[in-house]
Amino acid sequence: MSVMGRDVWVYAPKASQFANQSLPAVVVLHGTADYALSIANTSRFEQLAESSSKPFLAVFPEMSTPGGEIWGYMDDLPFFRALADSLDARFALDRDEVYVCGHSAGGSMSIFLQNNLPSVFSGAAAVEAGIGGLPWWNEESVGRPTMLVWNHNDPVLREFGGEALLNNTLSKLRRHAASTDQRPSFSMPVATFNASVVRRAERLLYGASGSSPPLAVVSWETALPTHHWSNPVNVPGSFDASALIWDFFQSTRVFERRSR
């Protein structure tokens, strides 16, 4: 479909055709010099939407300039509002379960959207991306639950600050938490299947604190440098980032419904 002159690819799972219920949506944003159909193939959210016990719409919009460098931050807010309205008009959309995630520059935009457009998105996730759009960041917003997938051997993340960028992102996302709740509540290992490819992987969970929503970080490290979206196809032996993101969105939906 087209929204404000942009192509948007939408996958509606077959199971949804026989169910009289509203559907969640996961909006997936591509990175620099990438395209909507490419991130669809990379993230494999279409397959997840089909196989999940709870079907959802998988939505892949293009940047205003297809294959461009970054998303438009404040300039793109009208587009994302219109996108949610268009999905609602064409599908049975659950407006309380519209999520956004992205890779690289798309991940930075996703972090921005959960903060600056919390009336549209109920949660966000960023794969191999840190915070962006700081000149336009709404400091008064408490944002929505967010997940970061962060490879400590990612050459692109290293170029943009590496661990300093990660720490700055965490500080911004947890700025409304109590001063005593700045560290993870607990951690758990993430299963991987090839130690020669993935050295380590764990999930760090930060609980809701003050007016700060839950936060999760999938902290992992590959043996060789890579900026890839993690799944067994892109990084053999690794975890499926898309599945972890969807599980995170579902685990936080009760918190989000209570906070509205």
C-alpha positions, 0 to 999 in steps of 0.5 A, spaced: 500 500 500 502 507 499 502 512 505 503 519 503 506 517 497 511 512 500 511 504 499 509 500 505 509 492 504 504 489 509 504 481 510 497 479 513 498 472 516 493 466 513 490 465 520 488 472 520 483 471 514 479 466 519 479 469 525 474 475 527 479 479 531 483 485 531 491 484 530 497 487 533 502 490 528 510 490 528 513 495 523 520 494 521 524 499 519 530 498 514 537 501 515 542 505 511 542 504 504 537 498 505 530 497 502 523 495 505 523 488 502 530 487 504 529 488 511 523 483 510 528 478 507 533 479 513 528 479 519 524 474 516 518 477 520 513 474 515 515 467 517 514 469 524 507 472 523 505 466 520 508 461 525 506 465 531 501 462 536 498 470 536 498 472 528 500 479 527 501 484 521 508 485 519 509 492 516 515 494 512 515 501 510 520 505 505 524 511 507 522 518 504 528 517 499 528 509 498 535 507 500 537 513 503 542 514 509 537 516 515 530 516 517 527 523 518 526 523 525 521 529 526 519 530 519 517 523 519 512 523 525 506 525 520 508 519 516 508 514 522 501 517 524 498 516 517 501 509 517 497 507 523 491 510 521 492 506 514 493 500 517 487 501 521 482 502 515 485 497 511 485 491 517 482 489 523 488 493 527 489 493 535 491 500 536 494 498 543 499 493 540 502 497 534 510 496 535 516 498 531 523 495 531 529 496 526 536 495 524 541 500 524 539 507 522 532 504 522 533 501 530 535 508 532 529 511 529 525 506 533 528 508 539 526 515 537 519 513 535 517 510 542 519 516 546 516 521 541 510 518 538 508 513 544 501 514 543 502 510 536 507 505 538 506 500 544 514 498 544 520 498 540 526 494 539 533 496 536 537 491 532 545 493 532 543 501 533 543 506 539 540 512 540 539 518 535 535 524 533 537 527 540 536 534 538 529 533 537 528 528 543 522 529 548 525 529 555 518 529 558 516 523 555 517 516 559 517 512 552 515 505 551 518 498 553 524 497 549 529 492 547 536 493 544 540 487 541 547 489 541 553 485 538 559 488 542 563 486 536 559 490 531 564 494 527 558 499 525 557 500 532 564 501 534 565 507 529 559 510 532 562 510 539 561 503 541 560 502 549 560 509 550 554 509 545 550 503 549 551 507 555 548 513 553 542 509 550 541 506 556 542 512 560 537 516 556 532 510 556 532 509 564 532 517 565 526 516 569 528 510 573 529 511 580 537 512 582 537 505 585 535 501 579 540 503 573 542 496 573 539 490 570 534 486 575 537 480 572 540 476 566 539 470 563 543 466 557 540 466 550 541 459 547 546 459 541 548 453 537 555 455 534 561 457 539 566 458 534 561 463 531 557 466 537 562 467 543 556 469 548 549 471 548 545 473 554 539 477 556 539 483 561 532 485 564 531 492 567 524 492 570 519 498 570 522 503 575 519 510 577 515 512 571 521 508 566 518 502 563 521 496 562 528 495 558 531 489 555 538 488 552 540 482 548 548 483 549 552 478 545 558 478 541 560 474 535 567 471 533 568 475 527 566 482 526 559 483 523 553 488 523 548 483 521 541 482 524 542 475 528 538 469 526 541 462 524 540 464 516 544 471 517 549 468 523 549 461 523 549 458 530 546 464 533 539 466 536 533 469 532 533 476 534 526 477 531 523 471 535 526 475 541 523 481 540 516 479 539 516 475 545 519 482 549 513 485 546 508 480 548 511 480 555 510 487 556 503 488 553 500 488 560 504 493 563 502 497 557 495 496 557 495 498 564 499 504 563 494 507 558 
